[in-house]
Amino acid sequence: MLIAFALAAATSVDPIVSTAWLQAHLSDPTVRVVYVGALAEYKKAHIPGARVIDHMETVQMDGGGHRMASTDTLIRVFTKAGVANDTHVVLYGDSPMATGWVNSALAAIGRGDQVSWLDGGIALWQSEKRPIETATPVPGTGPLTLRPTPDLFVDAAWVRARLNSPSTRILDVRSDQEWNAGHLPNATFIRWQELFADGTAMTFKSREEIKALLARAGVGPGQEVVTYCAIGMRASLMAWAARSVGIPARIYLGSWQDWSSDPKNPVVK
């Protein structure tokens, strides 16, 4: 199953890899495993060779807002985590939302086509008695250079211009309560949890099932998707899932926090 991060271009890595695949590639110097979560949990047990990133390292808090950090910051954070220009990154974490955000952070520096998600994460890995360690590898040294990725992230003006566009499907990836309190005009509600065959084990549905899920949300042939949530984390996950099945997808990264801050933006209740 291939993913298209540059909206249309195919990539050479599978967006989802199995625990068996990863164990067979642990000694591959081009594969870098990154755990997204708290350092304390990482120190308890992690996949051999894995590095750790707290998703907040990739966030810039701007006046209370939740924004993507600068590209300089992202380059520094990912370089320390062992990511380099030729690295195939395999992400896993305890929170799908935080992992999705870090996936988008990698895409923001032009490395979105080098990222896979470990199906089942550390829970499945340990249940299968695969190797773990507690040692912390030395920081990476790169080189990791910025590759511009235009059009992946969009702003409120972009969304406003396409609220009634037949070629754009706006997906609201929040909770029922948030949706009912107010949403963007012509948006379609979709629960991010429906991406998983097993939400506890964090194993994804098949490619065909994800495509069917998006079709039920009204995504038709020739349409592109733009996702939003509260602060861009769940939206990152859903956009990644759409791209993983070949559907062009962008992220309204400011999401509801940004949209609702401007009284000129229309809201449906």
MIVEXLUM-791760 format. One line per 10 residues: number of its first residue (from 1); for each residue x, y, z of N, C-alpha, C, O. Coordinates in Angstrom, 2 decimals. Layout:
N
NUM> X/Y/Z/X/Y/Z/X/Y/Z/X/Y/Z  ...
***
This chain:
269
1> 0.86/-1.18/0.00/0.00/0.00/0.00/0.89/1.23/0.00/1.73/1.38/0.89  0.73/2.10/-0.99/1.61/3.24/-1.13/0.88/4.53/-0.78/-0.34/4.62/-0.88  1.66/5.51/-0.38/1.11/6.77/0.08/1.64/7.91/-0.76/2.79/7.87/-1.21  0.83/8.94/-0.98/1.25/10.07/-1.79/1.22/11.33/-0.94/0.16/11.93/-0.75  2.36/11.74/-0.45/2.42/12.92/0.41/2.45/14.21/-0.38/2.01/15.25/0.12  2.95/14.18/-1.59/2.99/15.40/-2.39/1.71/15.53/-3.21/1.72/16.01/-4.34  0.61/15.08/-2.62/-0.73/15.15/-3.18/-0.95/14.18/-4.34/-2.05/13.65/-4.47  0.03/13.95/-5.17/-0.19/13.05/-6.30/0.95/12.08/-6.52/0.76/11.02/-7.11  2.14/12.42/-6.06/3.31/11.59/-6.35/3.36/10.37/-5.45/3.08/10.45/-4.26  3.73/9.23/-6.03/3.84/8.00/-5.25/5.16/7.99/-4.49/6.08/8.74/-4.81
11> 5.23/7.15/-3.48/6.43/7.03/-2.67/6.92/5.60/-2.69/6.22/4.69/-3.13  8.13/5.40/-2.20/8.73/4.08/-2.28/8.59/3.28/-0.99/9.05/2.14/-0.93  7.97/3.85/0.04/7.83/3.11/1.30/6.35/2.85/1.58/5.49/3.65/1.22  6.07/1.73/2.22/4.71/1.43/2.62/4.31/2.33/3.79/5.12/2.53/4.69  3.10/2.88/3.80/2.70/3.76/4.89/2.46/3.01/6.20/2.52/3.61/7.27  2.20/1.71/6.11/2.02/0.90/7.31/2.93/-0.31/7.19/2.91/-1.01/6.18  3.73/-0.57/8.22/4.58/-1.75/8.22/4.23/-2.63/9.41/3.80/-2.14/10.45  4.43/-3.91/9.25/4.11/-4.88/10.29/5.26/-5.03/11.28/6.39/-4.62/11.01  4.95/-5.62/12.42/6.00/-5.89/13.41/7.03/-6.86/12.84/8.22/-6.73/13.13  6.59/-7.82/12.04/7.52/-8.78/11.44/8.47/-8.07/10.49/9.68/-8.34/10.48
21> 7.93/-7.16/9.69/8.77/-6.41/8.75/9.81/-5.60/9.53/10.99/-5.61/9.18  9.38/-4.92/10.58/10.32/-4.08/11.31/11.41/-4.89/11.98/12.58/-4.51/11.93  11.05/-6.01/12.59/12.08/-6.82/13.24/13.12/-7.28/12.21/14.31/-7.34/12.51  12.67/-7.59/11.01/13.60/-8.04/9.97/14.50/-6.91/9.47/15.51/-7.16/8.83  14.12/-5.66/9.77/14.89/-4.51/9.29/15.54/-3.71/10.42/16.00/-2.59/10.19  15.58/-4.25/11.62/16.16/-3.50/12.75/17.64/-3.18/12.53/18.13/-2.16/13.02  18.34/-4.02/11.81/19.77/-3.77/11.58/20.04/-2.97/10.31/21.19/-2.72/9.97  18.99/-2.58/9.63/19.14/-1.79/8.41/19.50/-0.35/8.79/18.70/0.31/9.46  20.67/0.14/8.41/21.08/1.48/8.82/20.23/2.60/8.23/20.30/3.74/8.70  19.43/2.30/7.23/18.57/3.33/6.65/17.20/3.40/7.31/16.41/4.29/6.98
31> 16.91/2.49/8.23/15.62/2.48/8.93/15.81/3.09/10.32/16.67/2.65/11.08  15.01/4.09/10.63/15.07/4.73/11.94/13.71/4.63/12.61/12.72/5.13/12.09  13.66/3.97/13.77/12.44/3.82/14.54/12.34/4.99/15.51/13.30/5.31/16.21  11.18/5.63/15.54/10.97/6.78/16.43/9.69/6.56/17.24/8.61/6.37/16.69  9.86/6.59/18.56/8.71/6.50/19.47/8.22/7.92/19.77/9.01/8.79/20.14  6.92/8.14/19.60/6.32/9.44/19.88/5.59/9.34/21.22/4.55/8.69/21.33  6.16/9.98/22.23/5.55/9.91/23.54/6.47/10.45/24.62/7.44/11.16/24.35  6.15/10.08/25.85/6.87/10.60/27.01/8.19/9.85/27.22/8.27/8.64/26.99  9.19/10.57/27.64/10.50/9.98/27.88/10.43/8.88/28.94/11.13/7.87/28.83  9.60/9.08/29.96/9.48/8.08/31.03/8.98/6.75/30.49/9.47/5.69/30.90
41> 8.01/6.79/29.58/7.50/5.55/29.00/8.54/4.92/28.08/8.69/3.70/28.05  9.24/5.74/27.35/10.30/5.26/26.47/11.37/4.51/27.25/11.85/3.47/26.81  11.74/5.04/28.40/12.79/4.43/29.20/12.40/3.08/29.79/13.26/2.26/30.11  11.09/2.85/29.95/10.64/1.58/30.49/10.94/0.43/29.53/11.39/-0.64/29.94  10.68/0.67/28.26/10.92/-0.36/27.24/10.62/0.24/25.88/9.59/0.89/25.69  11.52/0.01/24.93/11.27/0.47/23.57/11.89/-0.50/22.58/12.69/-1.36/22.94  11.52/-0.34/21.34/12.05/-1.19/20.28/13.53/-0.89/20.12/13.93/0.28/20.13  14.36/-1.92/19.97/15.81/-1.69/19.87/16.18/-0.63/18.83/15.73/-0.68/17.68  17.00/0.30/19.26/17.47/1.36/18.37/16.53/2.54/18.23/16.88/3.53/17.59  15.34/2.44/18.83/14.37/3.52/18.69/14.84/4.79/19.40/15.49/4.72/20.45
51> 14.50/5.93/18.84/14.70/7.22/19.49/13.34/7.71/19.97/12.32/7.10/19.66  13.32/8.79/20.71/12.08/9.30/21.27/11.89/10.77/20.91/12.84/11.55/20.93  10.65/11.12/20.57/10.26/12.51/20.35/8.95/12.75/21.09/7.98/12.03/20.89  8.92/13.77/21.93/7.66/14.26/22.48/7.07/15.18/21.42/7.75/16.09/20.94  5.82/14.96/21.05/5.26/15.75/19.94/5.31/17.24/20.23/5.30/18.05/19.30  5.35/17.62/21.52/5.40/19.03/21.85/6.72/19.68/21.42/6.81/20.90/21.33  7.72/18.87/21.15/8.97/19.40/20.61/8.78/19.96/19.20/9.58/20.77/18.73  7.72/19.53/18.54/7.45/19.98/17.18/6.32/21.01/17.14/5.81/21.32/16.06  5.95/21.52/18.29/4.84/22.47/18.40/5.39/23.83/18.82/6.31/23.93/19.63  4.82/24.86/18.25/5.11/26.23/18.67/3.84/26.81/19.28/2.84/26.97/18.58
61> 3.87/27.11/20.56/2.72/27.70/21.23/2.78/29.20/21.01/3.67/29.88/21.53  1.82/29.72/20.24/1.81/31.12/19.84/0.55/31.78/20.37/-0.53/31.63/19.81  0.70/32.53/21.48/-0.46/33.20/22.06/-1.54/32.24/22.48/-2.73/32.54/22.37  -1.13/31.07/22.96/-2.10/30.05/23.34/-2.48/29.13/22.21/-3.17/28.13/22.42  -2.04/29.45/20.99/-2.36/28.62/19.83/-1.38/27.47/19.69/-0.25/27.52/20.18  -1.83/26.45/19.00/-1.06/25.23/18.77/-0.62/25.24/17.31/-1.42/24.96/16.42  0.66/25.56/17.07/1.16/25.72/15.71/2.33/24.78/15.44/2.98/24.31/16.37  2.59/24.52/14.17/3.76/23.74/13.81/5.01/24.57/14.10/5.05/25.76/13.79  6.01/23.94/14.68/7.25/24.64/14.96/7.93/25.06/13.67/7.57/24.59/12.59  8.90/25.95/13.78/9.63/26.41/12.61/10.39/25.24/11.98/10.69/24.26/12.64
71> 10.68/25.37/10.70/11.41/24.30/10.03/12.80/24.12/10.63/13.31/23.00/10.67  13.42/25.20/11.09/14.72/25.07/11.75/14.61/24.20/12.99/15.46/23.34/13.24  13.56/24.42/13.78/13.35/23.61/14.97/13.09/22.15/14.60/13.63/21.24/15.23  12.27/21.94/13.59/11.95/20.57/13.17/13.19/19.84/12.69/13.39/18.67/13.03  14.02/20.50/11.92/15.26/19.88/11.46/16.12/19.47/12.65/16.68/18.38/12.67  16.22/20.35/13.64/17.03/20.05/14.83/16.46/18.86/15.60/17.20/17.96/16.00  15.15/18.85/15.82/14.51/17.79/16.59/14.66/16.44/15.89/15.00/15.45/16.53  14.40/16.41/14.60/14.46/15.14/13.88/15.89/14.66/13.65/16.14/13.45/13.64  16.81/15.59/13.49/18.21/15.18/13.38/18.65/14.50/14.66/19.30/13.45/14.61  18.31/15.08/15.80/18.66/14.48/17.09/18.06/13.09/17.22/18.66/12.20/17.83
81> 16.87/12.90/16.64/16.19/11.60/16.71/16.71/10.61/15.66/16.15/9.53/15.50  17.78/10.98/14.97/18.40/10.05/14.05/17.88/10.06/12.64/18.27/9.22/11.83  17.00/11.02/12.31/16.47/11.10/10.96/17.49/11.81/10.07/18.06/12.82/10.46  17.71/11.27/8.89/18.64/11.86/7.92/17.98/11.85/6.54/16.87/11.34/6.37  18.68/12.41/5.58/18.10/12.54/4.24/17.69/11.21/3.63/16.71/11.14/2.89  18.43/10.14/3.93/18.16/8.85/3.31/17.44/7.88/4.26/17.43/6.68/4.02  16.85/8.42/5.33/16.25/7.57/6.36/14.81/7.21/6.05/14.02/8.06/5.64  14.47/5.94/6.25/13.08/5.49/6.26/12.64/5.49/7.73/13.12/4.67/8.52  11.75/6.39/8.08/11.30/6.55/9.46/10.09/5.67/9.73/9.13/5.66/8.95  10.15/4.92/10.83/9.01/4.12/11.28/8.55/4.68/12.61/9.29/4.64/13.60
91> 7.33/5.21/12.65/6.78/5.83/13.85/5.89/4.86/14.62/5.17/4.06/14.03  5.96/4.96/15.93/4.95/4.33/16.77/4.79/5.18/18.02/5.70/5.93/18.38  3.65/5.07/18.68/3.41/5.87/19.87/2.14/5.45/20.56/1.37/4.64/20.05  1.91/6.02/21.74/0.72/5.68/22.52/-0.50/6.46/22.07/-1.63/6.02/22.30  -0.30/7.61/21.43/-1.40/8.45/20.99/-1.42/8.56/19.48/-0.46/9.08/18.89  -2.48/8.08/18.82/-2.55/8.24/17.36/-2.52/9.70/16.93/-1.96/10.04/15.89  -3.12/10.58/17.76/-3.15/11.99/17.40/-1.76/12.59/17.41/-1.37/13.29/16.47  -0.98/12.32/18.48/0.37/12.86/18.57/1.26/12.27/17.49/2.09/12.97/16.91  1.09/10.98/17.21/1.89/10.34/16.16/1.54/10.92/14.80/2.42/11.14/13.97  0.26/11.18/14.57/-0.16/11.81/13.33/0.45/13.20/13.16/0.85/13.58/12.06
101> 0.50/13.95/14.26/1.09/15.29/14.22/2.58/15.22/13.85/3.05/15.99/13.01  3.30/14.30/14.47/4.74/14.16/14.17/4.93/13.73/12.72/5.88/14.14/12.06  4.02/12.89/12.23/4.05/12.52/10.82/3.95/13.78/9.95/4.68/13.93/8.97  3.03/14.69/10.31/2.88/15.93/9.56/4.10/16.82/9.71/4.48/17.54/8.78  4.73/16.79/10.88/5.95/17.58/11.08/7.06/17.10/10.15/7.83/17.91/9.62  7.15/15.80/9.96/8.12/15.27/9.00/7.77/15.71/7.57/8.65/16.05/6.78  6.48/15.69/7.26/6.06/16.16/5.94/6.37/17.64/5.76/6.66/18.08/4.65  6.32/18.41/6.85/6.57/19.85/6.77/8.01/20.16/6.36/8.28/21.24/5.84  8.92/19.24/6.60/10.31/19.45/6.18/10.63/18.64/4.92/11.79/18.50/4.53  9.58/18.11/4.30/9.77/17.43/3.02/10.12/15.97/3.13/10.63/15.39/2.17
111> 9.86/15.35/4.29/10.21/13.94/4.47/8.99/13.05/4.65/9.11/11.93/5.13  7.83/13.54/4.27/6.61/12.77/4.44/6.57/11.48/3.65/5.88/10.54/4.03  7.32/11.43/2.53/7.31/10.23/1.70/8.29/9.18/2.20/8.48/8.15/1.56  8.93/9.44/3.35/9.89/8.50/3.93/9.39/7.92/5.24/10.19/7.39/6.02  8.08/8.02/5.50/7.55/7.66/6.82/6.57/6.50/6.73/5.72/6.46/5.84  6.69/5.57/7.67/5.73/4.49/7.84/5.23/4.49/9.28/5.87/5.04/10.18  4.09/3.85/9.49/3.49/3.70/10.80/3.61/2.23/11.19/3.29/1.35/10.38  4.06/1.94/12.40/4.15/0.56/12.87/2.78/0.08/13.31/2.26/0.56/14.31  2.21/-0.85/12.59/0.88/-1.36/12.91/0.92/-2.11/14.24/1.70/-3.04/14.42  0.07/-1.69/15.16/0.00/-2.34/16.45/0.92/-1.77/17.50/0.72/-2.00/18.70
121> 1.94/-1.01/17.08/2.80/-0.34/18.03/3.53/-1.25/18.99/3.71/-2.44/18.72  3.95/-0.69/20.12/4.75/-1.43/21.09/3.93/-2.52/21.78/4.48/-3.54/22.20  2.62/-2.31/21.91/1.78/-3.31/22.57/1.78/-4.62/21.80/1.99/-5.69/22.37  1.56/-4.54/20.50/1.58/-5.75/19.68/2.99/-6.32/19.63/3.18/-7.53/19.71  3.97/-5.46/19.51/5.38/-5.88/19.47/5.72/-6.72/20.70/6.31/-7.79/20.57  5.35/-6.25/21.88/5.67/-6.97/23.11/4.83/-8.24/23.25/5.32/-9.24/23.76  3.57/-8.20/22.81/2.73/-9.38/22.92/3.25/-10.52/22.07/2.99/-11.69/22.34  4.00/-10.17/21.02/4.59/-11.17/20.14/6.00/-11.58/20.60/6.70/-12.31/19.90  6.39/-11.10/21.78/7.69/-11.47/22.39/8.87/-11.04/21.52/9.89/-11.72/21.44  8.72/-9.90/20.86/9.82/-9.38/20.07/10.78/-8.60/20.97/10.40/-8.22/22.07
131> 12.01/-8.36/20.53/13.02/-7.78/21.42/12.71/-6.34/21.82/12.16/-5.56/21.05  13.09/-6.02/23.05/12.98/-4.65/23.54/14.28/-4.29/24.25/15.09/-5.16/24.55  14.47/-2.99/24.50/15.63/-2.54/25.24/15.28/-1.29/26.03/14.20/-0.72/25.85  16.16/-0.88/26.91/15.97/0.35/27.68/17.09/1.35/27.43/17.03/2.48/27.90  18.12/0.93/26.69/19.25/1.83/26.42/18.82/2.97/25.49/17.92/2.80/24.66  19.46/4.12/25.65/19.18/5.28/24.82/20.29/5.48/23.80/21.42/5.75/24.20  20.01/5.34/22.51/21.06/5.53/21.50/21.60/6.96/21.51/20.94/7.88/21.99  22.78/7.13/21.00/23.37/8.47/20.92/22.58/9.30/19.92/21.99/8.75/18.99  22.55/10.63/20.10/21.80/11.49/19.17/22.31/11.36/17.74/23.49/11.09/17.51  21.42/11.55/16.80/21.80/11.50/15.40/22.57/12.75/14.98/22.57/13.75/15.69
141> 23.19/12.67/13.84/24.00/13.79/13.35/23.60/14.23/11.94/24.20/15.15/11.39  22.58/13.59/11.35/22.16/13.98/10.01/23.04/13.38/8.93/23.60/12.31/9.14  23.17/14.02/7.77/22.58/15.32/7.44/21.09/15.23/7.13/20.61/14.24/6.57  20.37/16.27/7.49/18.94/16.36/7.21/18.68/17.76/6.68/18.85/18.75/7.40  18.27/17.83/5.44/18.04/19.13/4.82/16.57/19.33/4.48/15.83/18.37/4.27  16.18/20.57/4.44/14.79/20.93/4.18/14.46/20.76/2.69/15.20/21.20/1.82  13.32/20.10/2.44/12.76/20.03/1.09/11.39/20.68/1.14/10.50/20.14/1.80  11.17/21.81/0.47/9.87/22.49/0.54/8.73/21.57/0.11/8.86/20.80/-0.83  7.60/21.68/0.82/6.42/20.87/0.50/5.21/21.79/0.38/4.39/21.85/1.31  5.08/22.51/-0.72/3.94/23.42/-0.87/2.63/22.67/-0.92/2.55/21.54/-1.39
151> 1.59/23.34/-0.42/0.21/22.88/-0.58/-0.24/21.79/0.39/-1.40/21.38/0.36  0.64/21.30/1.25/0.19/20.29/2.20/-0.68/20.92/3.29/-1.73/20.39/3.64  -0.23/22.06/3.83/-0.97/22.75/4.88/-1.70/23.95/4.27/-1.14/24.68/3.45  -2.94/24.14/4.69/-3.73/25.26/4.17/-4.22/26.12/5.33/-4.23/25.68/6.48  -4.64/27.36/5.00/-5.11/28.27/6.03/-6.60/28.54/5.86/-7.25/27.97/4.99  -7.13/29.42/6.71/-8.57/29.70/6.70/-9.01/30.29/5.37/-10.09/29.97/4.87  -8.19/31.16/4.78/-8.57/31.78/3.51/-8.72/30.72/2.42/-9.64/30.79/1.61  -7.81/29.75/2.41/-7.88/28.67/1.44/-9.18/27.88/1.62/-9.86/27.56/0.64  -9.51/27.59/2.86/-10.72/26.82/3.14/-11.97/27.62/2.78/-12.89/27.08/2.17  -12.02/28.91/3.16/-13.18/29.74/2.85/-13.46/29.77/1.35/-14.62/29.75/0.93
161> -12.41/29.81/0.57/-12.57/29.89/-0.88/-13.12/28.60/-1.47/-13.54/28.58/-2.63  -13.13/27.53/-0.69/-13.54/26.22/-1.22/-14.68/25.58/-0.43/-14.93/24.38/-0.55  -15.37/26.37/0.38/-16.46/25.82/1.18/-17.56/25.19/0.31/-18.22/24.24/0.74  -17.74/25.71/-0.89/-18.79/25.20/-1.77/-18.23/24.53/-3.02/-18.96/24.32/-3.99  -16.94/24.21/-2.99/-16.32/23.62/-4.16/-16.67/22.14/-4.29/-16.49/21.38/-3.33  -17.17/21.71/-5.44/-17.48/20.29/-5.62/-16.24/19.40/-5.70/-16.34/18.18/-5.59  -15.08/20.01/-5.88/-13.85/19.23/-5.99/-13.15/19.05/-4.64/-12.12/18.38/-4.57  -13.71/19.64/-3.59/-13.09/19.58/-2.26/-14.07/18.99/-1.26/-15.22/19.41/-1.19  -13.61/18.02/-0.47/-14.41/17.45/0.60/-13.77/17.82/1.93/-12.64/17.42/2.22  -14.49/18.60/2.74/-13.99/19.02/4.05/-14.42/17.99/5.09/-15.61/17.72/5.26
171> -13.44/17.43/5.77/-13.73/16.41/6.78/-13.46/16.95/8.17/-12.35/17.41/8.46  -14.46/16.89/9.03/-14.34/17.28/10.44/-14.03/16.02/11.24/-14.82/15.08/11.27  -12.87/16.01/11.89/-12.38/14.80/12.55/-12.40/14.99/14.07/-11.47/14.57/14.76  -13.46/15.61/14.58/-13.56/15.85/16.01/-14.53/14.85/16.65/-14.87/13.83/16.05  -14.97/15.15/17.85/-15.93/14.30/18.54/-17.35/14.72/18.20/-17.56/15.81/17.66  -18.32/13.86/18.52/-19.74/14.21/18.32/-20.08/15.52/19.02/-20.76/16.37/18.46  -19.62/15.67/20.24/-19.94/16.86/21.03/-19.38/18.12/20.37/-20.06/19.15/20.30  -18.14/18.03/19.90/-17.54/19.19/19.24/-18.29/19.53/17.95/-18.55/20.70/17.67  -18.62/18.52/17.18/-19.34/18.71/15.93/-20.69/19.40/16.18/-21.05/20.34/15.49  -21.41/18.91/17.17/-22.74/19.46/17.45/-22.68/20.89/17.97/-23.65/21.64/17.82
181> -21.57/21.27/18.57/-21.42/22.63/19.09/-21.15/23.64/17.98/-21.31/24.84/18.19  -20.74/23.16/16.81/-20.48/24.05/15.69/-19.44/23.48/14.76/-18.45/22.90/15.21  -19.67/23.65/13.45/-18.72/23.12/12.48/-18.72/23.98/11.22/-19.55/24.87/11.06  -17.78/23.70/10.34/-17.68/24.45/9.09/-18.82/24.08/8.15/-19.27/22.94/8.14  -19.29/25.05/7.37/-20.34/24.75/6.38/-19.87/23.67/5.40/-18.73/23.67/4.95  -20.79/22.78/5.09/-20.56/21.71/4.11/-19.49/20.70/4.53/-19.05/19.89/3.72  -19.09/20.74/5.79/-18.15/19.73/6.29/-18.89/18.42/6.53/-20.10/18.40/6.73  -18.14/17.34/6.50/-18.67/16.01/6.80/-17.98/15.49/8.05/-16.76/15.56/8.18  -18.76/14.97/8.96/-18.22/14.45/10.21/-17.73/13.02/10.03/-18.43/12.19/9.45  -16.52/12.74/10.52/-15.97/11.40/10.45/-15.12/11.16/11.69/-14.29/12.00/12.05
191> -15.31/10.03/12.34/-14.57/9.73/13.58/-13.22/9.11/13.23/-13.15/8.14/12.47  -12.15/9.67/13.78/-10.81/9.14/13.48/-10.65/7.72/13.98/-9.86/6.95/13.43  -11.41/7.36/15.05/-11.29/6.02/15.61/-11.68/4.94/14.61/-11.28/3.78/14.74  -12.47/5.31/13.59/-12.93/4.33/12.62/-11.83/3.88/11.67/-12.04/2.97/10.87  -10.66/4.50/11.75/-9.53/4.05/10.94/-8.94/2.75/11.45/-8.23/2.06/10.72  -9.23/2.39/12.70/-8.58/1.25/13.33/-9.50/0.05/13.39/-10.67/0.15/13.77  -8.95/-1.10/13.01/-9.69/-2.35/13.17/-9.77/-2.70/14.65/-10.76/-3.27/15.11  -8.73/-2.36/15.39/-8.68/-2.58/16.83/-8.08/-1.33/17.45/-6.88/-1.10/17.38  -8.94/-0.52/18.07/-8.48/0.73/18.65/-7.59/0.56/19.85/-6.77/1.44/20.14  -7.72/-0.55/20.55/-6.86/-0.80/21.70/-5.47/-1.22/21.25/-4.46/-0.72/21.76
201> -5.43/-2.12/20.29/-4.14/-2.60/19.76/-3.56/-1.65/18.72/-2.40/-1.80/18.32  -4.37/-0.66/18.28/-3.93/0.31/17.27/-3.47/-0.39/15.98/-2.41/-0.08/15.43  -4.29/-1.31/15.53/-4.05/-1.93/14.23/-5.04/-1.35/13.23/-6.24/-1.26/13.51  -4.53/-0.95/12.08/-5.35/-0.27/11.09/-6.25/-1.23/10.31/-5.96/-2.42/10.18  -7.34/-0.67/9.81/-8.16/-1.39/8.86/-7.38/-1.54/7.56/-6.35/-0.90/7.36  -7.89/-2.39/6.70/-7.23/-2.60/5.41/-7.38/-1.36/4.53/-8.19/-0.47/4.81  -6.59/-1.33/3.49/-6.66/-0.22/2.53/-8.07/-0.10/1.95/-8.59/1.01/1.82  -8.67/-1.21/1.62/-10.01/-1.19/1.04/-11.03/-0.66/2.04/-11.95/0.07/1.67  -10.88/-1.03/3.32/-11.81/-0.57/4.34/-11.67/0.93/4.59/-12.66/1.62/4.81  -10.44/1.44/4.55/-10.24/2.88/4.73/-10.82/3.65/3.55/-11.43/4.71/3.74
211> -10.64/3.13/2.35/-11.23/3.77/1.18/-12.76/3.78/1.28/-13.40/4.76/0.92  -13.33/2.68/1.77/-14.78/2.60/1.92/-15.27/3.58/2.98/-16.33/4.19/2.83  -14.51/3.72/4.06/-14.86/4.67/5.11/-14.92/6.09/4.56/-15.85/6.84/4.85  -13.93/6.45/3.77/-13.89/7.79/3.20/-14.99/7.97/2.15/-15.55/9.06/2.02  -15.30/6.91/1.41/-16.39/6.99/0.44/-17.72/7.24/1.15/-18.54/8.01/0.67  -17.92/6.59/2.29/-19.15/6.82/3.06/-19.22/8.25/3.59/-20.30/8.77/3.85  -18.05/8.86/3.76/-18.01/10.26/4.19/-18.18/11.22/3.02/-18.08/12.44/3.19  -18.44/10.68/1.85/-18.74/11.51/0.71/-17.59/11.83/-0.19/-17.74/12.63/-1.12  -16.42/11.24/0.06/-15.26/11.51/-0.79/-15.44/10.74/-2.09/-15.48/9.51/-2.11  -15.55/11.49/-3.18/-15.81/10.88/-4.47/-14.62/10.94/-5.40/-13.60/11.55/-5.07
221> -14.73/10.32/-6.56/-13.64/10.33/-7.55/-13.28/11.76/-7.95/-14.16/12.59/-8.20  -12.00/12.03/-8.00/-11.54/13.35/-8.43/-11.56/14.41/-7.35/-11.12/15.53/-7.58  -12.06/14.08/-6.17/-12.07/15.05/-5.09/-10.78/14.99/-4.29/-10.12/13.95/-4.21  -10.42/16.14/-3.72/-9.35/16.16/-2.74/-9.97/16.43/-1.37/-11.05/17.02/-1.27  -9.28/16.00/-0.35/-9.76/16.12/1.02/-8.99/17.22/1.73/-7.79/17.38/1.53  -9.69/17.97/2.57/-9.02/18.85/3.53/-9.61/18.50/4.90/-10.83/18.47/5.08  -8.73/18.24/5.86/-9.17/17.79/7.18/-8.95/18.89/8.21/-8.03/19.70/8.11  -9.82/18.89/9.23/-9.62/19.77/10.38/-10.15/19.10/11.62/-10.98/18.20/11.56  -9.65/19.55/12.76/-10.14/19.06/14.05/-10.15/20.25/15.01/-10.69/21.30/14.66  -9.58/20.12/16.19/-9.51/21.24/17.12/-8.22/22.02/16.94/-8.24/23.25/16.83
231> -7.09/21.30/16.91/-5.79/21.97/16.82/-4.85/21.31/15.81/-3.65/21.59/15.81  -5.38/20.45/14.96/-4.59/19.89/13.87/-4.02/18.51/14.07/-3.41/17.96/13.15  -4.20/17.91/15.25/-3.60/16.60/15.50/-4.41/15.47/14.88/-3.87/14.66/14.14  -5.70/15.42/15.18/-6.55/14.40/14.59/-6.66/14.60/13.08/-6.75/13.64/12.31  -6.65/15.86/12.67/-6.68/16.16/11.23/-5.46/15.61/10.53/-5.55/15.14/9.39  -4.30/15.66/11.19/-3.08/15.11/10.61/-3.21/13.62/10.39/-2.79/13.10/9.36  -3.78/12.93/11.36/-3.97/11.48/11.25/-4.89/11.13/10.08/-4.57/10.25/9.29  -6.02/11.83/9.97/-6.98/11.50/8.92/-6.44/11.85/7.54/-6.68/11.11/6.59  -5.73/12.95/7.42/-5.15/13.31/6.12/-4.12/12.28/5.70/-4.06/11.89/4.54  -3.31/11.83/6.66/-2.33/10.78/6.36/-3.04/9.52/5.88/-2.59/8.89/4.92
241> -4.14/9.14/6.54/-4.87/7.94/6.14/-5.42/8.08/4.73/-5.37/7.14/3.94  -5.95/9.26/4.41/-6.48/9.48/3.06/-5.37/9.35/2.03/-5.54/8.69/1.01  -4.24/9.98/2.29/-3.14/9.89/1.34/-2.62/8.46/1.22/-2.13/8.06/0.16  -2.74/7.69/2.30/-2.24/6.32/2.28/-3.01/5.43/1.32/-2.53/4.38/0.91  -4.23/5.86/0.97/-5.02/5.08/0.02/-5.16/5.83/-1.31/-6.05/5.54/-2.11  -4.26/6.79/-1.53/-4.19/7.44/-2.83/-5.11/8.62/-3.02/-5.28/9.08/-4.15  -5.72/9.13/-1.95/-6.62/10.28/-2.06/-5.85/11.55/-1.71/-5.32/11.65/-0.60  -5.78/12.52/-2.61/-5.09/13.77/-2.29/-5.70/14.43/-1.05/-6.92/14.55/-0.95  -4.86/14.84/-0.11/-5.37/15.39/1.15/-4.47/16.49/1.66/-3.25/16.39/1.61  -5.10/17.54/2.16/-4.41/18.65/2.80/-4.92/18.78/4.23/-5.94/18.20/4.60
251> -4.19/19.56/5.02/-4.54/19.73/6.43/-4.75/21.20/6.73/-3.86/22.03/6.50  -5.92/21.52/7.24/-6.13/22.86/7.79/-5.56/22.84/9.20/-6.24/22.50/10.16  -4.29/23.19/9.29/-3.55/22.96/10.52/-4.06/23.81/11.68/-4.03/23.38/12.83  -4.53/25.02/11.38/-5.08/25.86/12.45/-6.37/25.31/13.00/-6.69/25.51/14.17  -7.13/24.61/12.15/-8.35/23.89/12.52/-9.36/24.79/13.24/-9.38/26.01/13.05  -10.18/24.16/14.07/-11.29/24.88/14.71/-10.78/26.02/15.60/-11.43/27.05/15.71  -9.64/25.83/16.23/-9.09/26.87/17.09/-8.88/28.16/16.29/-9.17/29.25/16.78  -8.40/28.03/15.08/-8.16/29.19/14.22/-9.47/29.69/13.61/-9.74/30.89/13.63  -10.28/28.77/13.08/-11.51/29.16/12.39/-12.46/29.91/13.32/-13.01/30.95/12.95  -12.65/29.38/14.50/-13.63/29.97/15.43/-13.14/31.28/16.04/-13.93/32.00/16.66
261> -11.86/31.59/15.88/-11.34/32.84/16.46/-11.69/34.06/15.61/-11.54/35.19/16.07  -12.18/33.83/14.38/-12.52/34.94/13.49/-14.05/34.96/13.30/-14.60/34.06/12.67  -14.74/35.97/13.84/-16.20/35.99/13.74/-16.73/36.09/12.31/-17.91/35.86/12.08  -15.87/36.43/11.37/-16.30/36.50/9.97/-16.42/35.12/9.33/-17.04/34.97/8.27  -15.82/34.12/9.95/-15.90/32.78/9.39/-17.25/32.14/9.69/-17.67/32.13/10.85  -17.94/31.62/8.69/-19.27/31.04/8.94/-19.19/29.74/9.73/-18.26/28.95/9.57  -20.19/29.55/10.59/-20.27/28.36/11.44/-21.69/27.80/11.37/-22.66/28.56/11.40  -21.80/26.51/11.28/-23.10/25.83/11.28/-23.28/25.10/12.59/-22.36/24.45/13.07  -24.47/25.22/13.18/-24.79/24.50/14.43/-26.05/23.67/14.22/-26.49/22.99/15.15
***
